[in-house]
Amino acid sequence: MLVHSRAGKWATWAVFLLLFVPLFAVPLLVILAASLATHWSGAFPSGPTVERYTAATSGDSLQALTTSLVTAVTASVLALTLGGWAALAAASLRTRGKRFLDALFILPVAVPSVVVGLAVLVAYSKPPVLLNGTRWIVILAHTVLVTAFAYQSVAAAVRRLDPMYEQAAAGLGASPARVLWRVRLPLLLPSLTSAAGLCFALSMGELSATMMLYPPDWTPLPVQIFAATDRGSLFTGAALAVVLMTTTLLVLAAVSRIRTRASYR
């Protein structure tokens, strides 16, 4: 910690708790409590039950969770491939080329996600590329939304790479492809896994663009959560939200293990 005095450390922790508890901890605890309650008429919920979790992990809810996982994993892989490759290519460009790529990939973040959803809907609702009504239009929209984060994360890591390793490998006779595969990518692996985790988490929680695009047979879990709460089933929506949050955290924990092991290479 940058604060060295005991009083300063206590003050820093007090400010942190003052901000963290009401802004983050309390809302999450309220959702968890609501997911376990049958009714909530007083200051605290009552009638604890786990029946909603049984419903949230079976039937349509399980299908929606699977849909979210498939969408998030596919969009993350595509975003990491496109964004990572663009970041590697941008490293060899001049200043104007780098600025152009930075602006191109930051554009989906600069506009609301509902605008991205509308743009994808208009662009791919007519031949020759007709994706409207299919799962692929949802995956495409998620890919567009998260690619910017993959590009920025990898580009920042590429700028920090020491060129000495690549020059040494090239000096020993390694081809450019071998230098990329054996030197650059292993050095970038922590940043790649970090970008993959971020893309996955963002895709799992994406709602605005998804609401405009999803077909009836490809309903992600956030859409089902919105539908449940919109009908007034707040406790059911809370249970679904806890399932979504837990699943996302488990996947991120697995990704962090890969990143931790890669850091020792």
C-alpha positions in Angstrom: 0.0 0.0 0.0 1.3 3.5 -0.9 0.1 4.9 2.5 2.8 4.1 5.1 1.4 5.6 8.3 -0.9 3.6 10.5 -3.5 6.3 10.7 -3.4 6.8 6.9 -3.9 3.1 6.3 -6.9 3.0 8.7 -8.4 6.0 7.0 -7.9 4.4 3.5 -9.6 1.2 4.6 -12.4 3.2 6.2 -13.0 5.1 2.9 -12.8 1.9 0.9 -15.4 0.2 3.1 -17.6 3.3 3.1 -17.7 3.1 -0.7 -17.6 -0.6 -1.2 -20.3 -1.7 1.2 -23.2 0.4 0.1 -22.3 0.5 -3.6 -21.3 -3.1 -4.2 -21.7 -5.4 -1.2 -25.3 -4.4 -0.1 -26.9 -4.7 -3.6 -25.4 -8.1 -4.1 -26.4 -9.3 -0.7 -30.0 -8.1 -1.3 -30.2 -10.1 -4.5 -28.9 -13.1 -2.8 -31.4 -12.7 0.1 -34.2 -12.2 -2.4 -33.3 -15.3 -4.3 -33.8 -17.4 -1.1 -37.0 -15.8 0.1 -40.7 -16.6 -0.4 -41.8 -13.1 0.5 -40.4 -9.8 1.7 -42.8 -7.6 3.6 -40.6 -6.2 6.3 -37.0 -5.0 6.7 -35.7 -8.6 6.0 -36.9 -11.4 3.8 -38.7 -14.3 5.3 -39.6 -17.9 4.3 -36.3 -19.2 3.1 -36.4 -21.6 0.2 -34.2 -23.0 -2.5 -37.0 -23.9 -4.9 -36.2 -21.0 -7.2 -32.7 -22.3 -7.7 -34.1 -25.7 -8.7 -36.1 -23.9 -11.4 -33.2 -21.6 -12.3 -31.0 -24.6 -13.1 -33.4 -26.6 -15.1 -35.8 -26.4 -18.1 -35.8 -23.1 -20.0 -33.5 -21.4 -17.5 -30.8 -24.0 -18.0 -31.2 -23.6 -21.7 -30.9 -19.8 -21.4 -27.7 -20.3 -19.3 -26.3 -22.6 -21.9 -27.1 -20.1 -24.6 -25.3 -17.4 -22.7 -22.2 -19.6 -22.2 -22.1 -20.6 -25.9 -22.6 -16.9 -27.0 -20.0 -15.6 -24.5 -17.3 -18.2 -25.3 -17.8 -17.9 -29.1 -17.8 -14.1 -29.0 -14.7 -14.1 -26.7 -12.7 -16.4 -29.0 -13.7 -14.4 -32.1 -12.9 -11.1 -30.3 -9.6 -12.3 -29.0 -8.6 -13.6 -32.4 -9.6 -10.4 -34.3 -8.6 -7.9 -31.6 -5.3 -9.7 -30.8 -4.3 -10.0 -34.5 -5.1 -6.4 -35.1 -3.1 -5.3 -32.1 -0.1 -7.3 -33.3 -0.5 -5.8 -36.8 -0.8 -2.3 -35.4 2.6 -2.6 -33.7 4.3 -2.6 -37.1 2.4 0.4 -38.4 3.3 4.1 -38.2 1.6 6.6 -35.9 -1.3 7.4 -38.3 -2.0 3.7 -38.9 -2.1 3.0 -35.2 -4.4 5.9 -34.5 -6.7 4.7 -37.3 -6.9 1.2 -35.8 -7.4 2.6 -32.3 -10.3 4.7 -33.5 -11.8 1.9 -35.5 -11.8 -0.6 -32.6 -12.8 2.0 -29.9 -15.9 3.0 -32.0 -18.3 0.3 -30.6 -17.4 1.4 -27.1 -18.0 5.1 -27.9 -21.6 4.5 -28.9 -24.4 2.9 -26.8 -24.7 -0.9 -27.2 -28.3 -0.5 -28.4 -27.0 1.5 -31.4 -24.6 -1.3 -32.2 -27.5 -3.8 -32.0 -29.6 -1.6 -34.3 -26.7 -1.3 -36.8 -26.2 -5.1 -36.9 -29.9 -5.6 -37.3 -30.2 -3.3 -40.2 -27.0 -4.5 -41.9 -27.7 -8.2 -41.7 -31.5 -8.4 -42.2 -31.3 -8.6 -46.0 -29.4 -10.7 -48.5 -26.6 -11.3 -49.4 -25.8 -11.8 -45.7 -29.0 -12.7 -43.9 -28.5 -13.4 -40.2 -31.6 -11.9 -38.7 -33.6 -14.6 -36.8 -30.5 -16.8 -36.2 -28.2 -17.2 -33.3 -25.3 -15.8 -35.3 -26.6 -12.3 -35.3 -26.5 -12.3 -31.5 -23.0 -13.7 -31.5 -21.9 -11.2 -34.1 -23.3 -8.3 -32.0 -21.5 -9.5 -28.9 -18.3 -9.9 -30.8 -18.5 -6.4 -32.1 -19.1 -5.1 -28.6 -16.2 -6.9 -26.8 -13.6 -6.8 -29.5 -12.5 -3.3 -28.5 -11.6 -4.5 -25.1 -9.5 -7.4 -26.5 -7.7 -5.0 -28.9 -6.9 -2.5 -26.2 -5.7 -5.1 -23.7 -3.4 -6.8 -26.2 -2.2 -3.6 -27.8 -1.1 -2.3 -24.4 0.8 -5.5 -23.7 2.4 -5.4 -27.1 3.7 -1.9 -26.5 5.4 -3.1 -23.3 7.2 -6.1 -24.9 10.9 -6.0 -24.8 12.1 -6.3 -28.5 15.3 -8.0 -27.3 13.7 -11.4 -27.1 12.3 -11.2 -30.7 15.6 -9.9 -32.0 17.5 -12.7 -30.3 15.2 -15.3 -31.7 15.5 -13.8 -35.2 19.2 -13.6 -34.9 19.3 -17.3 -34.1 17.6 -18.0 -37.4 13.9 -18.2 -36.3 11.4 -17.4 -39.0 8.8 -14.6 -38.3 6.1 -17.2 -37.8 8.2 -19.1 -35.3 9.1 -15.8 -33.5 5.4 -15.1 -33.2 4.4 -18.5 -32.1 7.3 -19.3 -29.7 8.2 -15.8 -28.4 5.6 -13.1 -28.8 2.5 -15.2 -28.0 3.9 -16.9 -24.9 4.9 -13.4 -23.6 1.5 -12.1 -24.3 -0.4 -15.0 -22.8 -1.2 -13.3 -19.5 -2.7 -10.3 -21.4 -4.5 -12.6 -23.8 -6.2 -14.6 -21.0 -7.0 -11.4 -19.1 -8.7 -10.0 -22.3 -10.5 -13.3 -22.8 -11.9 -13.1 -19.2 -13.0 -9.5 -19.7 -14.7 -10.3 -23.0 -16.5 -13.3 -21.5 -17.8 -11.3 -18.5 -19.0 -8.4 -20.7 -20.8 -10.8 -23.1 -22.5 -12.7 -20.2 -24.1 -9.6 -19.0 -24.9 -7.9 -22.3 -28.6 -7.0 -22.6 -29.3 -3.9 -24.6 -28.2 -5.1 -28.0 -29.3 -8.6 -27.3 -32.9 -7.5 -26.7 -33.1 -6.1 -30.2 -31.6 -9.2 -31.9 -32.3 -12.5 -30.1 -34.6 -15.1 -31.8 -37.1 -17.1 -29.8 -34.8 -20.2 -29.9 -31.7 -18.3 -28.7 -32.6 -16.5 -25.5 -29.6 -15.6 -23.3 -30.0 -15.6 -19.5 -30.0 -11.8 -19.1 -33.0 -11.6 -21.3 -34.8 -14.1 -19.2 -33.9 -12.2 -16.0 -35.3 -9.0 -17.6 -38.5 -10.8 -18.6 -38.9 -12.3 -15.1 -38.5 -8.9 -13.3 -40.7 -7.2 -15.9 -43.5 -9.6 -15.1 -43.0 -8.7 -11.4 -41.3 -12.0 -10.5 -38.5 -10.3 -8.6 -37.5 -13.3 -6.5 -37.2 -15.5 -9.6 -35.2 -12.9 -11.4 -32.9 -12.6 -8.3 -32.3 -16.4 -8.4 -31.5 -16.3 -12.1 -29.1 -13.3 -11.5 -27.3 -15.3 -8.8 -26.9 -18.2 -11.1 -25.6 -15.9 -13.9 -23.2 -14.2 -11.5 -21.9 -17.5 -10.0 -21.3 -19.1 -13.4 -19.4 -16.0 -14.6 -17.3 -16.0 -11.5 -16.4 -19.7 -11.9 -15.3 -19.2 -15.5 -13.3 -16.1 -14.6 -11.6 -18.1 -11.7 -10.7 -20.8 -14.2 -9.3 -18.2 -16.6 -7.3 -16.6 -13.8 -5.6 -19.9 -13.1 -4.4 -20.0 -16.7 -3.2 -16.4 -16.4 -1.4 -17.2 -13.1 0.4 -20.1 -14.6 1.3 -18.1 -17.7 2.9 -15.4 -15.5 5.6 -17.8 -14.4 6.7 -18.6 -18.0 
